[in-house]
Amino acid sequence: MRIKDAITAMQLGKKKQVTVRELSTIWSEQSDDGPQAMPLPEYPRPQLRRKDWTCLNGWWEYGICPAESAGKASRGEADGKILVPFSPETRRSGVGRTLQPGETLWYRKKIEDPHLAKGRRLLLHFGAVDERCAVYWNGHKVGSHRNGYLAFSFDVTQLLRPGDNELKVLVRDDTDEGNECRGKQTLEPGGMFYHAQSGIWQTVWLETVPEVSLEELMITPYPEKEAVELKMAFRGEPEDGAQVRIYVDESGEGISTPLGREVTACIPVPQPRLWSPEHPELYSLRIEAGEDVVESYFAMRSFGVGTDAEGTTRLLLNGKPYFFHGVLDQGYWPESLMTPPADEALVYDIEQMKALGFNMLRKHVKIECDRWYYHCDRIGMVVWQDMVNGGGPVQTLLETYLPTIFPAIGNHLPDHYYKLFAREDEKARRRYERDLLRMIRQLRNHPCIGQWVPFNEGWGQFDALRITEKIKKEDPLRPVDHASGWFDQGGGDVRSVHNYFRPLTVQKERRAFVISEYGGINCQIGEHTMNEEVYGYQAAGAEEFPQQFADKMAEIRALEKEGLCGAVYTQVSDIEEETNGLLTYDRKVCKV
């Protein structure tokens, strides 16, 4: 074990982060953020597409009120303009101010006359708002939402008025002073934890739908049965005798079935073209229900666990052993934090990792915008999806540093000691469970999702065995890594280990064995480094880094023969103090 590197990573007595330069990606440098700016104008939900929609991204009024004035939020003069969907903490937003616990961030936007035709309804969609918000249309509250990473929507039809309408959003966010899902966000950034953000950080849009329209769609492929199952839920009351018509791959005939509030249809897919990273085959899907027309897509593929010819437990893709070699992907950008500066930036990261020979990304304690998963679907990149961690403050010594140096500490510690894992609040635990299932329902149609990861390194972990059973009930067709890193409770489908300082080895058991984090080689690239203080697990110069990286890749491939089923290299890009990425934070240099 590299004791010196391990002790350095603990950052004992480390001073506060000092920012020494502002970095920016080419997508922001080439953007026009003038008065008519509309960042990220692409349709935000590719698996449920309609033609009649309006993007609301752009300049909004905003203000930040102290706690004692929260009840008066948005009544007075605005503090200025903010470029939605960038959080106020980011440079791209035009604000550059951190929302503090107790403060209220408010948004206000004039909506020009929507011209809603008779028999139509107007839906207001939010990709994500961090962390809890209340939404008002023409002064009337249409609803509220809690969780900073999940999508939500409201029907605002009854509140429309002739001419211009007014939309307001009020936001609160306690970041790491609360117990909600927050990922890597902190009010005191440093090391592996990053600048907090708040407010609207994914696309806001309006969508016009008929009175009877598709509200929910669940797609389940069964390659072995040569069929795909669709479960559909419709809003409104269908007329007697109404039909829903389904077309796969623009087939001329289509399939009809009676239209009701809930409809299940099994569609034959003869001789299916199987999806894989090597051949990301997608089928187009078109659903017509009266006046409602929805475009979607799906893939024929399966994930699972089984044994190879030697009897070793393996992860499977399409019924065959498959080695998942991935990269830890945290999805941060220097000028826009968790919001990508452009849709092309999402594509760039995925394609760069695929060009380096990887077939999987572990989306780390973050839920991305829907377009990111769409690009993984079409490019061919498997995703191991983390749930966003929550609970009280992360006890980094117990939950992060000591177990990676001394694995015995985290091998058998039961996770029902809620205080030890900063999970004492029963209501917050229930919210976590609810939101975990919401995440699965939001993402499960994406072919790329190959595994669910409810807990990482014990951060807010609790009752992992019971949580795994809930996941399996909700989605029985994907493996579960119930405790990534350590604090393994003996459940789930994989034995998941993080190893940065010890020799990489394989531990054979009944579950598939994966090294779900390794590498993390610290390599600074001059003017592309953001901070004076840097963080990583071992140092390498720019000239020697490619060879060290190649050695790691060879080591992993050798372990595959010994029973290793998957591995996740840390990480896609540098982030703030961390300089252990394969790309620099500004995405201008690939280090290998």
C-alpha positions in Angstrom: 0.0 0.0 0.0 1.2 3.5 -0.8 1.0 5.0 2.7 2.4 8.4 1.7 -0.1 8.9 -1.0 -3.0 7.8 1.3 -2.0 10.2 4.0 -1.6 13.0 1.5 -5.1 12.4 0.2 -6.6 12.8 3.7 -5.6 16.5 3.6 -5.1 16.8 7.3 -4.9 20.4 8.3 -5.5 21.5 4.7 -6.2 25.2 4.1 -9.3 26.5 2.4 -9.5 26.3 -1.4 -8.0 29.2 -3.3 -9.2 29.8 -6.8 -6.3 31.0 -9.0 -7.8 31.2 -12.4 -11.2 31.1 -14.2 -11.5 28.3 -16.7 -14.0 28.1 -19.5 -14.8 25.5 -22.2 -14.9 26.3 -25.9 -18.7 26.0 -25.9 -19.1 29.0 -23.5 -16.4 30.9 -25.3 -18.3 30.5 -28.5 -21.7 31.3 -27.1 -23.7 34.5 -27.6 -25.3 35.3 -24.2 -26.9 38.5 -25.5 -30.5 39.7 -24.8 -32.0 37.0 -27.0 -29.8 34.1 -25.7 -31.4 30.7 -25.3 -28.9 28.2 -23.9 -29.6 24.5 -24.4 -32.5 25.0 -26.9 -32.8 21.3 -27.8 -35.9 19.3 -26.9 -35.1 18.1 -23.4 -37.0 14.8 -23.3 -36.1 12.7 -26.3 -38.0 9.6 -25.2 -41.3 11.5 -25.1 -41.2 14.0 -27.9 -44.0 16.2 -29.1 -43.9 19.0 -31.7 -45.8 21.6 -29.9 -43.5 23.0 -27.2 -41.7 26.2 -26.2 -38.3 26.5 -24.5 -38.2 29.0 -21.7 -34.5 29.1 -21.2 -33.0 32.6 -21.4 -32.9 35.8 -19.4 -35.2 35.9 -16.4 -35.5 38.4 -13.5 -34.2 37.2 -10.2 -33.6 38.3 -6.6 -32.2 36.8 -3.4 -34.0 37.6 -0.1 -32.6 37.1 3.4 -34.5 34.7 5.7 -36.3 37.4 7.5 -37.7 38.8 4.2 -38.6 35.4 2.6 -42.3 36.1 2.7 -41.8 39.1 0.5 -39.8 37.3 -2.1 -40.4 38.5 -5.7 -42.7 41.4 -4.7 -40.2 44.1 -5.1 -37.5 45.1 -7.6 -35.3 42.5 -9.1 -31.6 42.2 -8.2 -30.9 41.8 -11.9 -31.1 39.2 -14.8 -30.1 35.6 -14.7 -29.5 33.3 -17.6 -31.6 30.2 -17.1 -30.8 27.3 -16.7 -27.5 28.3 -15.2 -27.4 28.5 -11.4 -26.7 31.9 -9.8 -23.4 30.5 -8.4 -22.0 30.0 -12.0 -20.4 32.6 -14.3 -22.6 31.6 -17.2 -25.7 32.7 -15.2 -24.4 36.3 -15.1 -24.8 36.4 -11.4 -21.9 34.7 -9.5 -23.5 34.6 -6.1 -24.0 31.7 -3.7 -27.4 31.1 -2.2 -27.0 30.7 1.6 -29.2 28.5 3.9 -32.3 30.4 4.9 -32.2 32.7 1.9 -34.9 32.7 -0.9 -33.9 32.8 -4.5 -36.7 34.0 -6.7 -37.2 34.0 -10.5 -39.8 36.0 -12.6 -40.5 35.7 -16.3 -43.1 37.2 -18.6 -44.7 34.5 -20.8 -46.1 36.0 -24.0 -49.7 35.0 -24.9 -49.6 31.2 -25.2 -52.6 31.2 -27.6 -54.0 28.0 -26.3 -56.6 26.5 -28.6 -59.8 25.0 -27.3 -59.5 21.5 -26.2 -55.8 21.8 -25.4 -53.9 21.9 -22.1 -50.7 23.7 -21.2 -48.0 21.8 -19.2 -45.1 23.6 -17.5 -42.0 21.4 -17.2 -38.8 21.7 -15.1 -35.8 19.5 -15.7 -34.5 20.1 -12.2 -34.6 22.8 -9.5 -32.2 22.7 -6.6 -33.4 22.0 -3.9 -37.1 22.8 -3.1 -39.3 25.3 -4.8 -42.8 26.8 -5.1 -44.2 27.8 -8.5 -46.7 30.5 -9.2 -48.6 31.4 -12.4 -50.2 34.8 -12.5 -49.9 35.0 -8.7 -51.6 31.6 -8.0 -49.6 28.8 -6.6 -49.6 25.8 -9.0 -47.5 23.5 -6.8 -44.3 22.8 -5.1 -41.4 20.4 -5.4 -38.7 18.9 -3.3 -35.5 17.3 -4.6 -32.9 19.1 -6.6 -32.2 16.4 -9.2 -35.5 15.1 -10.5 -37.9 16.4 -13.2 -41.4 17.6 -12.4 -44.3 19.4 -14.2 -47.6 21.2 -13.6 -50.8 21.8 -15.6 -51.3 25.6 -15.7 -54.3 25.6 -18.1 -56.8 26.9 -15.6 -54.6 29.8 -14.7 -54.1 31.3 -18.2 -55.3 34.8 -19.0 -55.4 36.7 -22.2 -52.2 38.5 -23.2 -49.0 38.2 -21.2 -48.8 35.8 -18.2 -46.3 35.8 -15.3 -44.3 32.9 -14.0 -42.6 33.0 -10.7 -40.4 30.4 -9.0 -39.2 30.6 -5.3 -36.3 28.4 -4.3 -34.6 27.4 -1.0 -31.5 25.3 -0.7 -29.7 24.4 2.5 -26.9 22.4 0.7 -24.8 20.5 3.3 -26.4 22.2 6.2 -29.6 20.2 5.5 -30.2 16.5 5.0 -31.5 16.4 1.4 -29.9 14.8 -1.7 -27.0 17.0 -2.6 -24.2 14.9 -4.2 -20.8 16.6 -4.1 -22.1 20.1 -3.3 -20.8 21.9 -0.3 -20.7 25.5 1.0 -17.0 25.0 1.9 -15.5 23.4 -1.3 -12.2 21.5 -1.2 -10.7 18.2 -2.2 -13.4 15.8 -3.5 -16.3 18.2 -2.7 -17.2 21.1 -5.0 -18.9 24.5 -5.1 -22.6 24.4 -4.2 -25.2 25.5 -6.7 -28.9 26.2 -6.4 -32.1 27.1 -8.3 -33.1 26.2 -11.8 -30.2 24.2 -13.4 -32.0 22.2 -16.2 -34.3 23.3 -19.0 -37.7 24.8 -18.4 -40.3 24.4 -21.1 -44.0 24.6 -22.0 -45.8 21.9 -23.9 -49.3 21.9 -25.4 -51.2 18.6 -25.3 -54.7 17.5 -26.1 -57.3 16.8 -23.4 -56.4 13.1 -23.7 -52.7 12.6 -23.9 -49.9 10.2 -22.9 -48.6 11.0 -19.4 -46.4 8.1 -18.5 -44.6 5.5 -20.6 -42.8 2.4 -19.4 -40.8 0.4 -22.0 -39.6 -3.1 -21.2 -37.7 -5.1 -23.8 -37.7 -8.9 -23.8 -35.1 -9.9 -26.4 -35.5 -13.6 -25.6 -39.3 -13.3 -26.3 -38.7 -11.1 -29.4 -41.1 -8.6 -28.0 -41.3 -5.2 -26.2 -43.9 -4.4 -23.6 -45.3 -0.9 -23.3 -47.2 0.3 -20.3 -48.9 3.6 -20.9 -50.9 6.0 -18.6 -53.1 8.7 -20.2 -54.4 11.9 -18.7 -58.0 12.8 -19.5 -61.1 10.6 -20.3 -60.8 8.8 -23.6 -64.0 8.5 -25.7 -65.7 5.1 -26.0 -64.2 3.0 -28.8 -61.0 5.2 -29.0 -57.9 3.4 -30.0 -54.1 3.9 -29.5 -52.0 3.0 -32.4 -48.3 2.0 -32.0 -45.7 1.9 -34.7 -42.2 0.4 -34.4 -39.4 1.4 -36.8 -41.9 3.2 -39.0 -43.7 0.0 -39.8 -46.6 0.6 -42.2 -49.3 -1.3 -40.4 -48.8 -0.5 -36.8 -50.7 -2.2 -33.9 -54.0 -0.9 -32.4 -55.4 -1.5 -28.9 -58.3 0.1 -27.0 -57.4 3.5 -25.4 -58.1 3.8 -21.7 -56.5 5.5 -18.7 -54.0 2.7 -18.5 -52.9 0.6 -21.4 -50.5 -2.4 -21.7 -49.4 -3.6 -25.1 -46.9 -6.3 -26.1 -45.4 -5.6 -29.5 -43.6 -8.3 -31.5 -40.0 -7.5 -32.5 -38.9 -10.5 -34.7 -35.2 -11.3 -35.0 -34.3 -8.4 -32.7 -31.2 -6.3 -33.4 -29.5 -6.3 -30.0 -28.1 -3.1 -28.5 -24.5 -3.0 -27.1 -21.7 -0.4 -26.9 -20.3 -2.0 -30.1 -23.6 -1.9 -31.9 -26.0 0.7 -30.3 -29.1 -0.4 -32.3 -32.2 1.7 -31.5 -35.8 1.2 -32.7 -38.0 4.2 -33.3 -41.4 4.2 -31.6 -44.5 6.3 -32.5 -47.6 6.4 -30.3 -50.8 7.9 -31.6 -53.8 8.4 -29.3 -56.4 10.5 -30.9 -54.9 13.9 -31.4 -51.8 13.1 -29.3 -48.7 12.0 -31.2 -45.6 11.0 -29.3 -42.2 10.0 -30.8 -39.9 7.8 -28.7 -37.4 5.0 -29.1 -36.2 1.8 -27.4 -33.5 -0.9 -27.7 -33.6 -4.7 -27.4 -31.0 -5.7 -24.8 -30.8 -7.3 -21.3 -28.5 -6.9 -18.3 -28.0 -9.6 -15.7 -25.7 -11.8 -13.6 -24.6 -15.4 -14.5 -21.6 -17.7 -14.8 -19.0 -18.2 -17.5 -17.7 -21.5 -18.8 -15.4 -21.9 -15.8 -18.2 -21.3 -13.3 -17.1 -17.7 -12.4 -19.8 -15.2 -11.6 -20.0 -12.6 -14.3 -22.0 -9.6 -15.3 -24.0 -10.3 -18.5 -25.0 -8.2 -21.5 -27.6 -9.9 -23.7 -27.2 -13.1 -21.8 -23.4 -13.4 -22.3 -20.5 -12.5 -20.0 -19.4 -8.9 -20.7 -16.6 -6.9 -19.1 -17.7 -3.4 -18.2 -14.7 -1.1 -18.2 -15.8 2.4 -17.3 -14.9 5.9 -16.0 -16.3 7.8 -13.1 -18.4 10.7 -14.6 -19.4 13.5 -12.2 -20.7 15.9 -14.8 -19.1 19.3 -13.7 -18.1 22.3 -15.8 -15.9 25.2 -14.7 -18.2 28.0 -15.9 -21.5 26.3 -15.3 -21.0 23.6 -12.5 -23.6 20.8 -13.0 -25.3 22.3 -16.0 -23.5 21.6 -19.3 -22.5 24.7 -21.3 -24.0 23.2 -24.4 -25.6 19.9 -25.7 -22.4 19.4 -27.7 -20.4 19.3 -24.4 -22.3 16.3 -23.3 -21.6 14.5 -26.5 -17.9 15.4 -26.3 -17.3 13.7 -22.9 -19.1 10.5 -24.0 -17.3 10.3 -27.3 -13.9 11.0 -25.8 -14.3 8.2 -23.2 -15.4 5.8 -25.9 -12.5 6.8 -28.1 -10.2 5.9 -25.2 -11.6 2.3 -25.2 -14.2 2.5 -22.4 -17.7 1.1 -22.7 -19.3 2.3 -19.5 -19.7 5.5 -17.4 -20.6 5.5 -13.8 -22.7 8.6 -13.3 -21.5 9.6 -9.8 -24.0 10.9 -7.2 -25.8 13.0 -9.8 -28.8 12.6 -12.0 -28.1 14.1 -15.5 -30.5 15.9 -17.8 -32.4 13.4 -20.0 -30.4 14.3 -23.1 -27.2 12.9 -21.6 -28.8 9.5 -21.3 -30.1 9.8 -24.8 -26.6 10.4 -26.1 -25.4 7.4 -24.2 -28.2 5.4 -25.8 -27.4 6.4 -29.4 -23.6 6.5 -29.1 -23.4 3.2 -27.2 -22.3 3.8 -23.6 -23.5 1.7 -20.7 -24.4 3.7 -17.5 -24.1 2.6 -13.9 -26.4 5.1 -12.2 -25.8 6.3 -8.7 -28.5 7.7 -6.5 -27.7 11.2 -5.1 -26.4 10.9 -1.5 -28.1 12.8 1.3 -28.3 12.8 5.1 -26.2 14.8 7.5 -22.6 16.0 6.8 -20.4 13.3 5.4 -18.0 12.1 8.1 -15.0 11.9 5.7 -12.5 10.3 8.1 -14.8 7.3 8.8 -16.7 7.1 5.6 -14.1 8.1 3.0 -10.5 8.0 4.0 -10.0 5.3 6.6 -11.9 2.5 4.8 -9.9 3.0 1.6 -6.6 2.7 3.5 -7.8 0.0 6.0 -10.6 -2.0 4.3 -11.4 -4.0 7.5 -13.0 -0.8 8.9 -15.7 -0.9 6.3 -16.1 -4.6 5.7 -18.8 -5.6 8.1 -20.2 -2.5 9.8 -24.0 -2.8 9.9 -25.7 0.2 8.3 -28.7 0.4 10.7 -26.6 2.6 13.0 -28.3 5.7 11.6 -26.4 8.2 13.7 -23.0 6.8 12.6 -24.0 7.2 9.0 -25.6 10.7 9.5 -29.1 9.3 8.8 -31.0 10.0 12.0 -33.9 11.9 10.4 -36.7 9.4 9.7 -38.6 11.7 7.4 -35.4 12.4 5.3 -34.9 8.6 5.0 -38.4 8.2 3.7 -37.9 11.0 1.2 -34.7 9.4 0.0 -36.6 6.1 -0.6 -39.4 7.9 -2.4 -36.9 9.8 -4.6 -34.8 6.7 -5.3 -37.9 5.1 -6.9 -38.7 8.3 -8.7 -35.2 8.3 -10.2 -35.6 4.7 -11.4 -39.0 5.6 -13.0 -37.5 8.7 -14.6 -34.6 6.9 -16.2 -35.5 3.2 -16.6 -36.6 3.5 -20.3 -33.1 4.4 -21.3 -31.3 1.4 -22.9 -28.0 2.5 -21.6 -28.8 2.1 -17.8 -27.1 -1.1 -16.8 -27.0 -1.0 -13.0 -28.4 0.9 -10.1 -26.2 2.2 -7.2 -28.2 3.4 -4.2 -25.2 4.1 -1.9 -21.6 5.3 -2.3 -18.9 4.9 0.4 -21.5 5.0 3.2 -22.5 8.6 2.6 -25.9 8.6 4.1 -26.2 4.8 3.8 -29.0 3.0 5.6 -30.8 -0.3 5.4 -29.1 -1.2 2.1 -30.4 -4.8 2.0 -34.0 -3.6 2.3 -33.4 -0.7 -0.1 -32.0 -3.3 -2.6 -35.2 -5.3 -2.4 -37.3 -2.2 -3.1 -35.1 -1.5 -6.2 -35.5 -5.1 -7.4 -39.3 -4.9 -7.0 -39.4 -1.7 -9.0 -36.9 -2.9 -11.7 -36.2 -6.7 -11.6 -34.3 -6.6 -14.9 -31.1 -4.7 -13.8 -28.3 -5.6 -11.4 -27.9 -3.6 -8.2 -24.6 -2.5 -6.5 -26.1 -2.0 -3.1 -23.0 -0.4 -1.4 -20.3 0.9 -3.7 -16.9 1.1 -2.1 -17.4 -0.4 1.4 -19.8 -1.0 4.3 -20.9 -4.0 2.3 -24.0 -5.7 3.8 -23.6 -8.9 1.7 -26.5 -8.2 -0.7 -27.1 -7.0 -4.2 -25.6 -8.5 -7.3 -22.0 -7.3 -7.0 -19.2 -7.1 -4.5 -18.1 -3.5 -5.0 -14.7 -2.3 -3.9 -12.9 1.1 -4.2 -9.1 0.7 -4.3 -6.7 3.7 -4.8 -3.7 2.8 -2.6 -3.4 -1.0 -2.5 -2.5 -3.6 -5.2 -5.5 -4.4 -7.3 -6.8 -7.9 -6.6 -9.9 -10.0 -7.3 -12.0 -11.5 -4.5 -14.1 -14.3 -5.8 -17.5 -15.0 -4.2 -21.1 -15.8 -5.2 -21.6 -12.2 -6.5 -19.9 -10.5 -9.4 -16.7 -8.7 -8.3 -16.1 -5.2 -9.5 -13.6 -2.5 -8.7 -16.0 0.4 -8.8 -13.3 3.1 -8.3 -9.5 3.0 -8.9 -6.8 5.1 -10.5 -7.3 8.7 -9.6 -3.7 9.6 -10.8 -3.1 13.3 -10.1 -1.7 15.1 -13.2 -1.7 18.9 -13.4 -1.7 20.6 -16.8 -0.4 24.2 -16.2 -2.9 26.9 -17.2 -5.7 24.3 -17.4 -5.6 23.7 -13.7 -8.1 25.8 -11.6 -6.6 25.9 -8.2 -3.3 26.2 -6.3 -4.3 23.4 -4.1 -4.7 20.1 -6.0 -6.2 16.8 -5.0 -5.5 13.3 -6.2 -4.2 9.9 -5.1 -0.7 9.8 -6.6 1.3 12.3 -8.7 2.4 12.0 -12.3 3.8 14.6 -14.7 2.3 15.2 -18.1 4.9 13.2 -19.8 4.8 10.1 -17.6 1.0 10.1 -17.1 0.1 8.3 -20.4 2.4 5.4 -19.5 1.0 5.1 -16.0 -2.5 5.2 -17.4 -1.6 2.5 -19.9 -0.1 0.3 -17.1 -3.4 0.6 -15.2 -5.4 -0.5 -18.2 -3.2 -3.5 -18.7 -3.5 -4.4 -15.0 -7.3 -4.3 -15.2 -7.4 -6.4 -18.3 -5.2 -9.0 -16.7 -7.6 -9.1 -13.7 -10.5 -9.7 -16.0 -9.0 -13.2 -16.6 -9.0 -13.8 -12.9 -12.7 -13.0 -12.4 -12.9 -9.2 -12.4 -16.3 -8.3 -13.9 -16.1 -4.5 -14.2 -13.9 -1.5 -13.2 -14.4 2.2 -13.0 -11.4 4.5 -13.5 -11.4 7.9 -11.7 -12.3 10.1 -13.6 -13.5 11.7 -16.8 -12.2 15.3 -16.1 -10.5 17.4 -13.5 -12.9 19.2 -11.2 -11.9 22.2 -9.1 -9.0 21.0 -6.8 -9.1 17.5 -8.3 -6.6 17.0 -11.1 -7.1 13.3 -11.6 -9.2 13.5 -14.8 -8.4 12.1 -18.2 -9.5 15.5 -19.5 -8.7 18.9 -18.0 -11.6 20.7 -16.4 -11.9 23.0 -19.4 -12.0 20.0 -21.7 -9.2 21.5 -23.8 -6.5 18.8 -23.1 -6.8 15.1 -23.2 -3.9 13.8 -21.0 -3.5 10.4 -22.8 
